[in-house]
Amino acid sequence: MEQYEAPNEVGGLPPQSVPPSQESWLTKKRGVRDVWFWVFLGLLLVFGLEVWLLFRSLFVATMVTSSSMEPTLLRGDALLVRRIRYTPENPPERGDIVFFCDPVTKKDWLVKRVVGLPNELVTILMGQVFINGVPLEEPYIAQIWRDDFGQWFVPPGHVFVLGDNRAHSNDSRDFGPVPFELIEGKVVFRYFPLERAGRIPPANARLGTSGVRQPWQR
């Protein structure tokens, strides 16, 4: 005798699927939305990390801790330094403000202005700077320090740096020319305080006698 499995029916009607409740549908939708949120957040964090690493590879931040660069830079100014690998083929430019490791301590960092370039003879006479005997025009100097004398030869691969506030600066007059390998880069931007924030303007330092009075004429 053949046997049959009893149909799973109610009242002889075929079984019907029960539609999902409104609460279940909303829960699934919310779950998918939460997944995309975390995916977006993860991508945003990865992108932010890449931007930060790129920024760190191109720039370094520092703060002025002395008065040696007044009036151009004041104590407490926060600066951005563009990293530059200087070479004999790509030396710093005269008038650039550079950020470098102290040649004496090898651990402190200094901010000074490039005055003398490789293979130049730098002479300071009563506060006036001469490059190979030619006076240097320095519009960024607020006050000449007349008690300043000396002569230095800048060897290849080095620069001669001075603070704009000559009377209160530890610079190449004390530790000599600075080798390229100690220079981290060029100061390009001041971002604090906000009222003085902006790009560091070109120095406009140039050689020549136009508008320059000799020390004995002052």
Sequence and secondary structure as in RCSB ss.txt:
>XXXX:A:sequence
MEQYEAPNEVGGLPPQSVPPSQESWLTKKRGVRDVWFWVFLGLLLVFGLEVWLLFRSLFVATMVTSSSMEPTLLR
GDALLVRRIRYTPENPPERGDIVFFCDPVTKKDWLVKRVVGLPNELVTILMGQVFINGVPLEEPYIAQIWRDDFG
QWFVPPGHVFVLGDNRAHSNDSRDFGPVPFELIEGKVVFRYFPLERAGRIPPANARLGTSGVRQPWQR
>XXXX:A:secstr
         BTTB        HHHHHHHHHHHHHHHHHHHHHHHHHHHHHHHHHHHHHEEEEE  SSTTTTTS T
T EEEEEE   BTTB   TT EEEEE TTTSS EEEEEEEE TT EEEEETTEEEETTEEEE TT SS  SS EE
EEE  TTEEEEE SSGGG  SHHHH  EEGGGEEEEEEEEEESGGG EE      EESSTT   GGG 
